[in-house]
Amino acid sequence: SLEFLNGDILNVTWTNWRTGDVVFANTTCFDDNMMNKLSDRAMMMKKGTFLITVTKRIPSAQDFTVLEHEMYPMSWGQATIYIHQKTTEPHKPKKTEDSDDED
């Protein structure tokens, strides 16, 4: 089945990171803190899941491989699309000073 969710990707109350096969996040305007939170949530995805981001790569390089990246025209100009694939089994992120306790 196919399900589209439109909302706050960091709101874990409606986002089930464990069951998705493909996750898209337009990360163009995400700051480092938001990218780190996205990365923390992505750790819970199953191995083999695809994560597609715009302009920025996921910071957790040890858990993802970038399969492809290419520039595409957007309404605001050119942007790089990154297609990542999860290479590790689901796990909770290691706690850091910037991590929150929402999980």
PASEBA-1860 file (N, C-alpha, C; in nm, 3 decimals):
! residues 103
1> SLEFLNGD> 0.084/-0.118/0.000/0.000/0.000/0.000/0.088/0.124/0.000 ~ 0.031/0.234/-0.038/0.101/0.361/-0.045/0.030/0.459/0.047 ~ 0.108/0.527/0.129/0.050/0.624/0.222/0.132/0.751/0.215 ~ 0.065/0.865/0.196/0.130/0.995/0.197/0.097/1.063/0.328 ~ 0.198/1.114/0.396/0.179/1.190/0.519/0.237/1.328/0.497 ~ 0.161/1.430/0.531/0.205/1.567/0.516/0.202/1.631/0.654 ~ 0.317/1.668/0.705/0.322/1.730/0.837/0.464/1.743/0.885 ~ 0.479/1.759/1.015/0.609/1.775/1.078/0.680/1.641/1.084
9> ILNVTWTN> 0.785/1.624/1.007/0.856/1.496/0.998/0.922/1.459/1.131 ~ 0.942/1.557/1.217/1.005/1.530/1.346/0.903/1.498/1.455 ~ 0.774/1.505/1.423/0.669/1.475/1.519/0.649/1.324/1.522 ~ 0.707/1.258/1.620/0.703/1.112/1.624/0.567/1.057/1.661 ~ 0.471/1.140/1.701/0.340/1.088/1.737/0.264/1.038/1.615 ~ 0.297/1.088/1.495/0.228/1.037/1.375/0.323/0.972/1.277 ~ 0.451/0.979/1.302/0.549/0.923/1.209/0.600/0.790/1.260 ~ 0.570/0.681/1.188/0.623/0.550/1.223/0.742/0.521/1.133
17> WRTGDVVF> 0.860/0.543/1.187/0.983/0.530/1.110/1.019/0.385/1.082 ~ 0.958/0.293/1.152/0.998/0.152/1.140/0.936/0.081/1.020 ~ 0.826/0.132/0.966/0.755/0.058/0.863/0.768/0.117/0.723 ~ 0.822/0.237/0.710/0.831/0.301/0.580/0.935/0.236/0.491 ~ 0.908/0.234/0.363/1.006/0.185/0.264/1.079/0.301/0.197 ~ 1.007/0.414/0.181/1.064/0.534/0.121/1.017/0.654/0.203 ~ 1.111/0.738/0.245/1.080/0.859/0.321/1.141/0.977/0.246 ~ 1.061/1.083/0.225/1.108/1.203/0.159/1.105/1.319/0.257
25> ANTTCFDD> 1.213/1.397/0.260/1.217/1.517/0.343/1.281/1.630/0.264 ~ 1.207/1.738/0.245/1.264/1.855/0.178/1.344/1.931/0.283 ~ 1.472/1.901/0.291/1.558/1.951/0.398/1.633/2.080/0.362 ~ 1.594/2.144/0.256/1.665/2.264/0.208/1.683/2.369/0.318 ~ 1.581/2.394/0.397/1.588/2.498/0.499/1.612/2.442/0.639 ~ 1.644/2.315/0.652/1.672/2.257/0.784/1.807/2.307/0.834 ~ 1.811/2.350/0.961/1.939/2.385/1.021/2.006/2.258/1.073 ~ 2.126/2.270/1.128/2.200/2.152/1.176/2.124/2.076/1.283
33> NMMNKLSD> 2.056/2.148/1.372/1.979/2.084/1.479/1.866/1.998/1.421 ~ 1.795/2.051/1.324/1.686/1.975/1.261/1.742/1.855/1.183 ~ 1.854/1.873/1.115/1.915/1.761/1.042/1.958/1.651/1.139 ~ 2.011/1.688/1.255/2.050/1.588/1.354/1.929/1.515/1.411 ~ 1.819/1.586/1.432/1.696/1.522/1.479/1.640/1.427/1.372 ~ 1.645/1.470/1.247/1.601/1.384/1.138/1.687/1.257/1.134 ~ 1.816/1.274/1.149/1.909/1.162/1.151/1.877/1.066/1.266 ~ 1.848/1.122/1.383/1.810/1.038/1.498/1.687/0.955/1.468
41> RAMMMKKG> 1.586/1.016/1.407/1.462/0.942/1.372/1.492/0.836/1.266 ~ 1.580/0.868/1.174/1.612/0.776/1.065/1.684/0.650/1.114 ~ 1.748/0.657/1.228/1.815/0.539/1.284/1.714/0.426/1.310 ~ 1.588/0.463/1.333/1.485/0.365/1.364/1.424/0.299/1.240 ~ 1.466/0.344/1.122/1.415/0.284/0.999/1.479/0.148/0.976 ~ 1.406/0.061/0.907/1.458/-0.073/0.880/1.568/-0.067/0.775 ~ 1.653/-0.169/0.779/1.760/-0.180/0.681/1.699/-0.189/0.541 ~ 1.756/-0.113/0.446/1.706/-0.114/0.309/1.613/0.000/0.276
49> TFLITVTK> 1.563/0.073/0.377/1.473/0.185/0.354/1.546/0.296/0.278 ~ 1.474/0.361/0.188/1.528/0.474/0.113/1.487/0.604/0.180 ~ 1.581/0.695/0.193/1.555/0.829/0.246/1.600/0.928/0.140 ~ 1.506/1.010/0.094/1.535/1.108/-0.010/1.534/1.247/0.054 ~ 1.643/1.320/0.037/1.651/1.455/0.092/1.687/1.554/-0.019 ~ 1.656/1.681/0.006/1.683/1.787/-0.089/1.788/1.881/-0.030 ~ 1.893/1.907/-0.103/2.000/2.001/-0.073/2.102/1.948/0.028 ~ 2.059/1.874/0.129/2.150/1.830/0.235/2.147/1.678/0.249
57> RIPSAQDF> 2.265/1.622/0.279/2.277/1.479/0.308/2.242/1.454/0.454 ~ 2.198/1.332/0.482/2.173/1.292/0.620/2.307/1.286/0.693 ~ 2.318/1.339/0.814/2.447/1.342/0.882/2.498/1.207/0.930 ~ 2.413/1.107/0.939/2.455/0.976/0.991/2.511/0.888/0.881 ~ 2.626/0.925/0.831/2.687/0.856/0.717/2.718/0.710/0.746 ~ 2.741/0.674/0.872/2.774/0.535/0.904/2.653/0.442/0.888 ~ 2.532/0.496/0.883/2.411/0.414/0.872/2.347/0.419/0.734 ~ 2.396/0.506/0.647/2.336/0.525/0.515/2.442/0.529/0.407
65> TVLEHEMY> 2.405/0.481/0.289/2.486/0.496/0.170/2.412/0.589/0.075 ~ 2.482/0.685/0.018/2.421/0.770/-0.085/2.430/0.694/-0.216 ~ 2.315/0.653/-0.268/2.311/0.578/-0.393/2.323/0.669/-0.513 ~ 2.268/0.789/-0.500/2.269/0.881/-0.613/2.250/1.022/-0.560 ~ 2.312/1.117/-0.626/2.286/1.258/-0.600/2.301/1.334/-0.731 ~ 2.208/1.423/-0.754/2.208/1.495/-0.880/2.132/1.626/-0.864 ~ 2.174/1.727/-0.939/2.107/1.857/-0.938/1.981/1.851/-1.023 ~ 1.874/1.912/-0.971/1.748/1.923/-1.044/1.695/2.065/-1.031
73> PMSWGQAT> 1.624/2.112/-1.134/1.565/2.246/-1.123/1.444/2.244/-1.030 ~ 1.438/2.342/-0.943/1.324/2.362/-0.852/1.268/2.501/-0.878 ~ 1.157/2.532/-0.817/1.097/2.663/-0.838/1.188/2.775/-0.789 ~ 1.277/2.748/-0.695/1.367/2.849/-0.640/1.506/2.844/-0.702 ~ 1.531/2.749/-0.791/1.662/2.734/-0.854/1.706/2.588/-0.851 ~ 1.833/2.562/-0.869/1.887/2.427/-0.870/1.900/2.373/-0.726 ~ 1.874/2.245/-0.708/1.892/2.181/-0.577/1.939/2.038/-0.600 ~ 2.021/1.989/-0.510/2.069/1.853/-0.518/1.972/1.760/-0.447
81> IYIHQKTT> 1.936/1.653/-0.516/1.852/1.548/-0.457/1.945/1.434/-0.418 ~ 1.935/1.390/-0.292/2.015/1.278/-0.242/1.923/1.159/-0.218 ~ 1.961/1.045/-0.271/1.889/0.920/-0.244/1.981/0.835/-0.157 ~ 1.941/0.820/-0.031/2.017/0.741/0.066/1.949/0.607/0.085 ~ 2.025/0.507/0.124/1.966/0.378/0.162/2.024/0.337/0.297 ~ 1.936/0.295/0.386/1.977/0.253/0.521/2.052/0.121/0.510 ~ 2.170/0.115/0.571/2.255/-0.004/0.560/2.267/-0.080/0.690 ~ 2.205/-0.030/0.796/2.213/-0.096/0.927/2.074/-0.132/0.976
89> EPHKPKKT> 2.068/-0.222/1.072/1.941/-0.259/1.134/1.890/-0.142/1.219 ~ 1.759/-0.137/1.246/1.704/-0.028/1.327/1.770/-0.023/1.465 ~ 1.796/0.097/1.510/1.850/0.116/1.645/1.822/0.257/1.691 ~ 1.820/0.274/1.822/1.801/0.408/1.878/1.932/0.484/1.863 ~ 1.922/0.616/1.844/2.045/0.695/1.831/2.119/0.703/1.963 ~ 2.250/0.722/1.953/2.328/0.748/2.073/2.292/0.885/2.124 ~ 2.274/0.900/2.253/2.237/1.030/2.311/2.356/1.124/2.306 ~ 2.327/1.247/2.264/2.427/1.353/2.262/2.370/1.472/2.335
97> EDSDDED> 2.446/1.577/2.349/2.398/1.696/2.416/2.278/1.757/2.344 ~ 2.273/1.744/2.210/2.164/1.803/2.132/2.044/1.712/2.118 ~ 2.054/1.586/2.163/1.942/1.492/2.149/1.831/1.529/2.246 ~ 1.709/1.499/2.207/1.597/1.519/2.297/1.545/1.383/2.341 ~ 1.453/1.382/2.434/1.402/1.258/2.490/1.260/1.228/2.444 ~ 1.227/1.260/2.317/1.092/1.239/2.266/1.062/1.094/2.238 ~ 1.163/1.008/2.224/1.141/0.869/2.184/1.107/0.782/2.302
END
